Amino acid sequence: MDDFVPVLVRHVVADEVSENFNWRNSQFDRSVEKESLSLRLLCMNPALVFEALSPARSILLASGTLTPLVSLHSELASSFPLQISPNHIIPKDRVWIGTLGSQPDRSRLECTSRACQEPATQDALGAAVLHVCRVTPSGVLCFLPSYGLMNTLLEQLKHVFMESRNVRDHSDIMEDYYKYSASEKGALLFAVYRGKVSEGMDFKDHQARAVIAIGVPYPNTYDMAVKEKMKYNNRYTENRKLLPGNEWLRVQAYSWATITTHSTAWSMVRTTWRPLCRT
């Protein structure tokens, strides 16, 4: 039972008020919040799940985001004697990657959670996004650490789209984005790290001529599952050879964004965070 952590989760769902609601009521046009509680068991040890595959004579584990492999063996409690990490199909001269670590007044540009609350930082990020959109044809993707920051930075640049939390709206938004990104004016899509857009979606050719990555895609350290996993790894660093909590957190930021395209296309990736300019 040490590999599981019980957590009481509070859910708040907002339902739109009916249009027939009395406008004289002070709650008109507001959302009604419904609260529910659920008990979950969080698994801290992925090796328990992987153990079910032990009877197999051969296992092929393939993914574009397995590297770095430093923690894969210990987390899954398995050995992988045969490993391959091939080069990317896209040549270096077809992709440009740059970092932005300073604001227009030459002050440091930090994209931590606290720094992003500052109006000066928000203005600097907005100016950077605006500049990229002005010089980039077709589609531009901008990945942000949270939905809150995405709403703050949303501006009317090109045709602007936001990743929706609602699964039903997601396909409609993406269909519109694909259409406008092929137009002369182009389109801008704001998305969140570890959201639907960043996980498993392909953006080809004109759909992603530029990708803006703001901050580093670390997991949310306020998330109870992340907190407990860091504690668990710290507890078993010696016995099970797990990475310490802070190191485990770092390897979760395995990439900013993936542009899936062919070898003759061109793309640009721009990251905005001061420490990246020194690495």
N, C-alpha and C positions, 0 to 999 in steps of 0.2 A: 504493500500500500504506500510505501515511501515514494514510489514512482508516480503517484497521482496526488493531485492537490484539489480538495473540494473548494469551490468558489460559488458564492451566491451572486448572481448577475441580475441587475436591475435594468429592465427595458422600458423605454419611454417612446411611445408611438404617437405621432401627431396626425389627427384626422381633420380634414378640412370641414368647416362648418357648412351646413346646407345653405344654398342660395335663398331658400325660403325663410331663413332665420330672420327674426324681427330686427330691423336696422336700428330701432330705438335702444336695443339692449347694448350695453357697453362692450359685450363680448362679440359683437358682430364682426364678421370677416377675420376672426381669429381661429386658431387651431385648438382643438380639444385634445389634450394629452391623456393617453391611457397608459397606466403603469402596470407592469407585471414582473414577477420575480421567478427565477429559475435556478435550480441547483445543477452545477456542472462539475465533472471530474476532468481536470486538465492533466493530460499525460506529459510528463517531463522527460520521459525516456523513449525516444523513437525506436530504439533497438527492440522493444517489446513487440512493435508492429512488424518490423522487418524479420523477426524471428520466425514468423509463420511461413516464410519462404525458404527456410533452412532445408527442407527435404528436396528442393530442386537440385538437379545435377549441374545446371549452369544458369547463371543470372546475368543478364545484360542490363546495366544501369546507365542510361544515356540521357543527357540533358545539356542545354547550352549554358546552364548556370551552376554547374557542380563545382567549378573552381572558385576559390582555392580549396584544395582537397585536404587541408590540414586537419579539419575536424570530422571529415566524413567517416573515417574508419572507427573512431572512438564513439561517435554518436550512434552509429548503426551496429556497433560491436561486431563488425565483420571485416574480413581482409579481402582486398581486391588485388590479386597478384598481377593482373594484366590491366594496364591503364594506358589511355591514349588521349592526348589533348591536341588536336590538329589546329593548324593555322586557319584564320578566317579567310573566306573566299574573296572578300573585298580587298583590293590592294590599298596600300597606305595613301597613295596619291589621289584616291577617290573620296577620302574622308578627312575632314579637318576638325581637330578638337582643340579648343582653347578654354582658358579660364579667365574669369573676371574677379579681381580681388579688391578693387578700389571703386569708390563712388566718384562722381564728376568733380567733387572738390578735393580729390586725392585722399580722402579719409578711408579707413579700412571698411570693407564691406563684409560684414558678418551675417550669416544666415542661420544663426541659432534661433531657437524658439523665442527667446527674450528679445533679441535684436530685431526680429521681424515685426515686433509690436511697435517699433519706433517709426514715426512718419517719414523720417529721412531715409531709412532703409527701404520702406515701401516705395517711396518716390524713385529711389535709385534702381530698384528692381523693375518698376514700371517703365522707366526710361530705357533700360537695357532691352526689355521685351519689345518696346516700340521701335528701337533702332534695328533690331534683328528683323522685325516684320517689314520695315521699310526697304531693306536691302535684299530680302529673300523672296523669290517668287513662290507661288503655289502654297503648299501646306507647311505650317509651323506647329510643332508640339512643344508645350511648356509643362514640365512636371514639377509639382510642388509638394512640400512635406505634409500638408493637411488641407482639408476642405475649408477650414476657417481662413487660412491665408489665401486660398484660391478665390474665395468670395471677396476678400479685401482688395486683391490686385486686379480683379476683373475690370477691364476697360473696353470701350468700343473700338477695338483695333481690327481692321479687316472685318471678316465675318467671324465673330467670336463664339466658340462653343465651350461648354463645361461638361466634364464627365458627370453623369447622373448617378446618384446612389440607388435610384429606382431602376431595377432590371428591365422593366417594361419600357422605360423611356430611352434606355441605352442604345438600342438598335436604331431608333429614329434619329437620335443625335448623330450617331456615326454615319448613317446614310446621308444626312445633310452635309456633314463635314467632308465626306468623300466627294460629294458633288461640287461644293464650293472650292475645295482645294484644287480642283481641275480647272477652275475659272481663271481669268486674267488677274483678278484682284487677290485671289487666294483666300486662305482661311487660317484661323488660329484656334487651336484646341488646348484648353487647360485641363490637366489631369493630375491625379494624385499618385504618389509612389504606392505600390502594392495594391492599387485599385484595378478595376477591370481593364483599363486601357494598357497599363504597364505589364500586365501578366498575360502573355500568350497571344496578343494581337499583332498582326503584321501591318506595317505601313510601307508601301512600295512607291518608289519613284517620286512623283509630285506630291504624294500624300505626306511626306516628311522630308522636305528639303533641309529643314533645320530642326534641331531638338535642343531646347533650353532646359537645363537641369538645375534647379534652385535648391541649394543645400545638399545634404547627403541622405540617402534613403535608409536611415537606421529605423528599426522597429520603434514603435511608440513606447518609450520607457515608463509611461504612466499606465500602460496596459498591464493588468494583473498577470496575464499569462507570461508576458516578457519579464516582469519582476520576479516571478516564481522560478522561471527557467534560469535566470542569472544566479539566483540563490542556490538552485539545485546544482548547477555546474560548479559553483564555488565549493560546495560541500563535497563533491566527488572528483575534484581536480586530480588528487593523488591516487585514489583507489581505482578509478575507472579511466584515468588519463583523459578526462574531458577538458576542454578549453575553459579557463577561468571566465566568469560571467562577462567581464568587459571585453575580452577578446572574442568571445562568442558573439557578442553584440556587433562587433566591428565586421566580422565576416558575413553577417547578414546583409550588409550593404554591398551586395555582390556586383551591382551594375546600376547605372543611372537610367539608361533606356536602350532599347534594341531596335535598330532599323533593319528590317528584313528586305533586301532588295537584291538586284543582280550586280555582277562585277563591273559593269560599265556605267552604273549610275553614280551620282555624286551626292554627298550629304555633309552637313555640318552639325557638330555637337558643341554647345557652349555650356560650361558649368559656372556657377556663381557661388563662390565661397572662398574666403581668404586663405585658409590653410592649404587648399588644393594648389595654390600658386607656388607653394614651396615643395611640392612632391612631384 
